[in-house]
Amino acid sequence: FSNWIICDSAIFEFTVIEALAYGGYAEWVLDGEWGGSAEQVPDEFNLFANYPNPFNASTVITYDLPVSCNARLEVYNVMGQKVATLVEEFKSAGHHTVNWNASDYSSGVYFYKLTADDYIQTKRMTLLK
């Protein structure tokens, strides 16, 4: 127990978003942060890098909304053609996570675009099969 860190006055809320079948807790991929409340509202719009990247079949895209608003998250191929709409609805302010299962798509570079209020951001990801 000498390597354990014990916190008795803070919380660490997390979600296991991926785990390897042969591993234990050391093989978990976590989404979370130290803080007093999971209800903390971000200060600004943000679209984060997907992970893993490059990816095979599935990737996670996260974004922050500082206000409740209509949000749209779309995926485009290198020719600029929309291939998927992952989110198109009114979303509450906060941190959001979307999983894109691209098992039906071919290997290559794709772009994901978040549109929320006046905020528009696009990032690149690579699907390898």
C-alpha positions as CSV (number, residue, x, y, z in Angstrom):
1,F,0.0,0.0,0.0
2,S,3.0,2.3,0.2
3,N,2.5,3.5,-3.5
4,W,-1.1,4.4,-3.0
5,I,-2.3,8.0,-2.8
6,I,-5.2,8.5,-0.5
7,C,-7.4,11.6,-0.8
8,D,-10.0,12.0,1.9
9,S,-11.3,15.5,1.0
10,A,-11.3,15.5,-2.8
11,I,-13.2,13.5,-5.3
12,F,-12.1,12.2,-8.7
13,E,-15.1,11.4,-10.8
14,F,-14.3,9.4,-13.9
15,T,-15.8,7.2,-16.6
16,V,-14.1,4.1,-17.9
17,I,-14.3,4.6,-21.7
18,E,-12.0,1.7,-22.7
19,A,-10.4,-1.2,-21.0
20,L,-8.3,-4.0,-22.3
21,A,-9.7,-7.4,-21.6
22,Y,-6.5,-8.9,-20.3
23,G,-5.6,-6.0,-18.1
24,G,-6.7,-4.7,-14.7
25,Y,-7.2,-1.2,-13.6
26,A,-3.8,-0.2,-14.9
27,E,-5.1,-0.8,-18.4
28,W,-8.1,1.5,-18.1
29,V,-8.5,4.7,-20.2
30,L,-10.2,7.2,-18.0
31,D,-12.1,10.4,-18.8
32,G,-12.3,12.7,-15.7
33,E,-10.5,15.3,-13.7
34,W,-9.8,16.3,-10.1
35,G,-12.4,18.7,-8.8
36,G,-15.2,19.3,-6.4
37,S,-18.0,18.6,-8.8
38,A,-18.7,16.9,-12.0
39,E,-21.2,19.7,-12.7
40,Q,-18.5,22.4,-13.4
41,V,-19.4,24.4,-16.5
42,P,-16.5,25.1,-18.9
43,D,-15.5,28.8,-19.5
44,E,-15.4,28.5,-23.3
45,F,-16.2,26.4,-26.3
46,N,-13.6,23.8,-27.1
47,L,-13.3,20.8,-29.4
48,F,-10.6,18.4,-28.3
49,A,-8.3,16.1,-30.2
50,N,-10.0,12.7,-30.7
51,Y,-8.4,9.7,-29.1
52,P,-7.0,7.4,-30.0
53,N,-5.6,9.0,-33.2
54,P,-4.9,7.3,-35.5
55,F,-7.6,4.8,-34.6
56,N,-8.9,1.5,-35.8
57,A,-12.7,1.2,-36.0
58,S,-13.6,3.5,-33.0
59,T,-12.6,6.8,-31.6
60,V,-13.8,9.2,-28.9
61,I,-14.5,12.9,-29.6
62,T,-15.0,15.3,-26.7
63,Y,-16.1,18.9,-26.6
64,D,-17.0,21.6,-24.1
65,L,-20.0,23.9,-24.2
66,P,-20.1,26.9,-21.9
67,V,-23.8,27.5,-22.5
68,S,-26.7,25.3,-23.5
69,C,-27.2,25.5,-27.2
70,N,-27.9,23.7,-30.4
71,A,-24.8,21.6,-31.3
72,R,-23.8,19.8,-34.4
73,L,-20.9,17.4,-34.7
74,E,-20.2,16.1,-38.2
75,V,-17.6,14.0,-39.9
76,Y,-16.3,14.7,-43.4
77,N,-14.0,12.8,-45.8
78,V,-11.0,14.4,-47.5
79,M,-13.2,15.4,-50.5
80,G,-15.4,17.5,-48.2
81,Q,-18.3,15.1,-48.3
82,K,-20.3,14.7,-45.0
83,V,-20.1,11.0,-44.1
84,A,-21.7,11.1,-40.6
85,T,-23.6,13.3,-38.2
86,L,-22.8,12.3,-34.7
87,V,-24.7,15.1,-32.8
88,E,-27.5,17.4,-34.0
89,E,-29.5,18.5,-31.0
90,F,-29.9,21.0,-28.2
91,K,-27.2,20.2,-25.6
92,S,-26.7,21.4,-22.1
93,A,-23.6,23.3,-21.0
94,G,-20.8,21.1,-19.9
95,H,-18.3,18.5,-21.1
96,H,-19.6,16.0,-23.8
97,T,-18.2,12.8,-25.2
98,V,-19.2,11.0,-28.4
99,N,-17.9,7.7,-29.7
100,W,-17.6,7.3,-33.5
101,N,-17.7,3.7,-34.7
102,A,-16.1,3.9,-38.1
103,S,-16.0,0.2,-38.8
104,D,-18.1,0.7,-42.0
105,Y,-15.7,3.4,-43.4
106,S,-12.5,3.0,-45.3
107,S,-9.0,3.9,-44.0
108,G,-8.0,7.5,-44.5
109,V,-8.1,11.0,-43.2
110,Y,-11.4,12.4,-41.9
111,F,-12.3,15.8,-40.4
112,Y,-14.8,16.3,-37.5
113,K,-16.5,19.7,-37.2
114,L,-18.3,21.1,-34.2
115,T,-20.8,23.9,-34.8
116,A,-22.4,25.5,-31.6
117,D,-23.8,29.0,-31.6
118,D,-21.2,31.1,-33.4
119,Y,-18.4,28.6,-32.6
120,I,-17.1,26.5,-35.4
121,Q,-14.0,24.3,-35.0
122,T,-12.6,21.5,-37.2
123,K,-10.0,18.9,-36.4
124,R,-8.4,16.0,-38.3
125,M,-8.3,12.3,-37.5
126,T,-6.9,9.2,-39.2
127,L,-8.7,5.9,-39.5
128,L,-6.3,2.9,-40.1
129,K,-7.6,-0.6,-40.7
